[in-house]
């Protein structure tokens, strides 16, 4: 390279040097955590993913489209936009971190992933909207989404999971809003003659919200606490009912310096493995079932289907029970549409989050679906909150399993 440069003409040398200097102008002079090169690529893209962005569909605002969010983020990093709440909000309230844009991206980008580094830079400067700074203080104070009192009923159940080679890691949303999920996991384990282990005393958040916030210091603190708790438990695998927790433990912890180095499974994978190994069986549904639940469908959580690639297990479970009455959603599997409560949108602008959720429910309604089953506590919470006039029956996958489970006879 040096030889070629030295052997070139004076004009060619000038052109190369000008090009190098010009390129440097497109990058910040200070060190930042954001991936500037990828932001530039995304910002200059024709924005083909725009039509599938749930925030754009909900708000009809161009500032929420993937490429525009990348442009705003880039300008903020380059100090070409003043770091005011008005300028920062579009990249936070306009991204549910669903990775829907990645499906259509020629560069294989998920804009939400690109924005994580930007949020880290903004958090470092403490220029995020006040609602997010308050949210950060809440997590720092509670080591999770809620105060400990909200977890009381869930902790009582977890205290019974004292010994086993499988570690159950419960999510904050489940712990605070739907403790019967934990009861159902315990029941399934008992029917399968499997002992689970958990740690109710040292239970803290996985850290996903702090990563979205850009509070990397707190994310590392939570990761270290969970890492030590799980490693000290001397278990062979981890199961999570929350896809976000699973993704954080599996993909984000190694980046933070805490590689658990043991298999991590979603609860649907665990249940399906119990079926295939003969530990449990599920009865076929019969039309005399007392619940008027037909047609029934499954909502794929974005993180579970797109980021983790867990698709077949929940469908095998659902179709195995409801072979005649199961209807696959028009937007399903890796092409699923978001529930609206991903990322921090529900914290900074609940109206957008609720509108995205309502749009998703409307898609099920158009297919005549009566019951929606999901494998994510956040999706369940979102749909329950926006289930106007109780139009749907909203169920967690574990509720279905408990209704139809039997012990496998040897």
N, C-alpha and C positions, 0 to 999 in steps of 0.2 A: 504493500500500500504506500509506504514512504518512498520507495524507489519510483513508483509510478507518479507520485506527486512531484518529486524532484525532477523527473524527466519530462514533465508536461511544460507547455508553453506558458509564458507570463499571463496571457489572457485566460487560459484554462485554470491557472493557479488562482487568479482573482475570482473567477466564477465559483470555484470550490469553496474558497474562504468566505465569500459572500453568502453562499448557501448555508454553510455551517453556522455563521453568525446569525443569519435569518432564522434558522431552525431553533437556535437557543432562545430567541425572543418569545417562542410559543410555550416556554416552560418557566415555572416560577424560579426566581433567584434563590428563595429560601427553601430549605428542605421541608417537604410535606409528606403526609401519609397517603394521600390520594394517588391513584394510578392515572397520572395526567395523560399519558400516551393513549390509553384506552378511552378516556373521556373525550379526547379529541376525535378519535375514530368514530365513537358513538355520536358525537355532536354533529359530525359532517355526513352521517349516513342519511339516505333518503327517508328514514323513519318508517320503514315498511311494517314495523311491529305496532304502530300506533293504533290500528283498528282493534287490537286485542288487549289493549291496556285497560284494566277495569276502572282506573281512576278517570281516564279520559271519557269512558262511556258514562260514568256517573256525573261528571261535572261539565263535560263538553268544553273544557278549557285547554287551549293549546299549551299552556305552561305546564300541564301535567303529562304531556306526551313524553315518551322515553328520551328521544333525541333532544328535546327542549330542556328536559331536566338535566341532561348531560351538559348542555351548553351553559345553563345557569350555574351548575356546579363548577364548570371550568372557569367561568368568569369570576366566581367567588374566590377560587383558588389563585387566580391571576390578579386579584384585587382590582378588577375592572368593574365590579359591582360592589356597592357599599354593603357591608354585612349587617343589614337591617332585618328585622323579623319579616317584613313584607317581601324582601328578596330571597330569604332563606326558606320560607314556608313552602313554596311550590315543590321543592325537592323532598320534603318530608311528608306533607299532607297528600302529595300526589304519587306516593309509591308504597304499595302494600307488600313489597318484597316477594311477589308471587312467582317471579321468573317467567311469567307468560311471554315477555318480550324475547326471551332467549330462544324460544322455539322458532322464531322467525328471523333471528339475527345472523347475518352472514359472518360476523366475527365471533359468534358464540358467547356474546355478553349477556349478562343479566344486569340491568341498570341498577337494581337494588344492591347488588354486590359492589358495583363501582362506587355507589354513594356511601358505603361504609367507611372508606378512607376519608371521604370528604367530611362526614359527620365527626370523625375522630379529630380532624383539624379544627372544625368549628367548636367542638366541645373544649378542646385545649384552650381556645381563645375565650370560652364562656360567652359566646355570642348566639347561642341557640335561643329559640323562643322561650319565654318564661314558663310556659306550661311544661316544656321538656326539662328545664332545669329543676323545676319543682318535682317532676316525676323522678328525676335522677336522685334527688335528695330522699325521696320516699324509698327507693330501692336500696340506697346506701344505709338508710336507717333500719329497714326491715330485712335486708338480705333477700328480698323478694318483692312480688307485686303488692302483697297485702301485709297487714300487721299479723302477728302470731295468733291473735284471738280468732281470726277468721279461719285458721287452719285446725282449730281444736278438734272437731269431730273427725277429721281425716287423720290426725295424729294418733287418736285413740285406736284406729284400725291398724295403722302402720306399726304401732307398738307390739302387735301380735306377730309381726313378721320378723322373727328373731334369728332364724337360722336357715341356711340354704346356700346352694351354690349359684343361684341366680339372684342378682340384685335388682330390685324394682325401684326405679327412679320416677317418682310422681311429679307432674308439672304443677306450677303455681295455680293455673286456671282450674285444674281439676281439684286441687287441694282446697281452693277457696270457694268453689261454686258447685261441685258435683261429686261429693265424697262417695256416692253409691258406686261410682266407677271403681274406686279402690276396693270397696266391698266385693264387687263382682270379680275383680282380679283375684282376690283372696279366695273366693268360692271356687273359681275355675281351677286354681292351683290345688285346692283341697280335693276336688273331684278327680283330678289327674294324679293325686298322691305325690305332689311336688311341693317342696318347701321353698319359700321365697324369703329373701332377706331385704330389709330396708333400714333406714336410720332416721327415725322421727326426731331425735334430739338435735342432730346437727343438720337437719334438712334446710338447704338454701336453694335459691333460684339457680337454674343452669347458667344464666348470664346472657341469654339471647337479647333481652331488652337493652342491656347495657352496651352490647355490641352495636345495635341499631342507633343508640344514643351517641355512640362514639366515646363512651366512658371506658376506655380500655383498661385503665388502672383497676376499676371495680370489677370488670369482666375477668381479669386475671386473678383478683382476690377470690371471687366466687368459684372460679375454675379450680384454684388451689384447694379450697375447702372441700369441694366435691371430690376432687382427685384423691386427696388424703383419706376421706371417708370411704370411698369405694375400694381403694387399694388395701386399706386396713381391714376391709370386710372379707378379703381373701375369697373372692367369687370368680366364677369362670365366664359369666356373661351378664349383660345388663338388658333389661326390657324397659321400654318407655311407652306410655299411652299417648304422649304428646310428641308429634313429629318434630316440632321446633326444638324440644329438649334433645331428642335423638340426634338431630342434625348438629346441634351445638356440641354435644358430647363427642360425636363421631368425627365431625369435620372441622369445627372451630377450635376445640381444645388443643389439638396438635399444633395449630398455628400460634396459640397462646403459650405453648411450651409445656402442655400437660397431656401427653398422649397416654390414654388409658390402656391401650394395647390389648384389649379384650373385645370379643364380639359384642355389638350393640344392636338390638332388634326392636322393631315396632311390635306392639302387642298383637297386631293381626298376624304377623309372621310367626310369633310364638304360638298363638292359638292354632294356626294352620299346621305347624310342626307337631303339635299335640294330636291333631287329627290324623296326620299321615303316619305317625309312629304308634298309633293305636291307644294313646293315653285317654282320649275322649272321643265321642262321636256326637254328631248333631242330627237330630230328628228332621225328617222332611216336614215342611209346613202343610197343614191341611186346611181346607177352606172353612171349616167349622170353627177356626180360631176365633176367640171372642172379640178380638180387636178388628175394627174395620180399617185395615191398613193398606188395602190394595188400590192401585198398583204401588209397589215399593221400589225405591231406587237408592243408589249409593252416591254420595258426594265425595269425590277425590280431593283430599286436602292438597294444596299446592306444594307445600314443602315435602310431603310424603311421596307424591307421585313424580314431581319434577326434580326436586333436589336430591331425593333419596332413592328414587326409582322403585319404590314399593307399590306395586299395582296389583299383581296377580293374587296375592294372599287374600285381601278383603273380598275380591270378586269371587274367588273359589268358595269362600265361606258363605257369601250371600246367595250365589247361584245354587250352592249345595242344599240350601234350605228352601229358597223360594224359586224353584226351577220354573214354575208356571206363572208366577206373579211378579217376577223381577223385571224391571224396565231399566235399561242402561240410559243414563242421561245423555242428551245430545252432545253436551260438552263434558267429556269424561276422560279419565286416565291422564296422560300427559297434556291433553288439550283442555283440561278442566278450567273452570272459571273460579275466581277467588271469592271467599266468603266476606271479604272486606275488612277483617280485623287483623290482618297481617301487618308487620312493621309497627309503626307508631302512629298510624293515621287515626286510630280511635282515640288517641291521647290528644292530638293537636286539632283534629276536626272530626268529631263524632258524626256529623251530618254526612260527610263523604263516606265514612265507613259504613254507616247504616244504608245509604243509597246503594252502594256496591252490593251489600248483603241482600237488599230488596230486589235488585236486578237479578241476582243469582236465584233467589226463590221464585221469581217470575218465570225463569226458564223451566223450572220444575213444574210450575203450575200449567204452563202451555202444553206440557206432555200429559197432563191429567194425573200426575203423581200425587199420592195422598201421604206417603210416609218417606221421609228422608233419613237415611242412616249415614253417619260419618265416623271416620276413625281419628278425629281430632277434637280435643276439648274446646279449642278456640272457635272452630267452625260451629260446633254444637252451641256454644254460648252466643255467637253471632246470630245464628238462625233462630234460637229461642227468643232473643231480644227483638227480632224483626218479624216474628211469626204473627202477623196481624190477624185478629179474630180467630186465632188458633186454626188457621187454614190447613196447616200440616201437622202431622205427628213427627216430632224431631227426636231421633234416638241416637245414642252412642252405640257403636258396633257391639260393645260388650253387653248391652241390654238384650240384643238379639241373641247373642251366644248363650246367655244365661237362660233365656226362655226356651231354648231348644237343645240344651246340652244333656247328654247322658253319659254315664261312665261306661267305658268300653268293657264288655264282658270278655274275660279270657277263655 
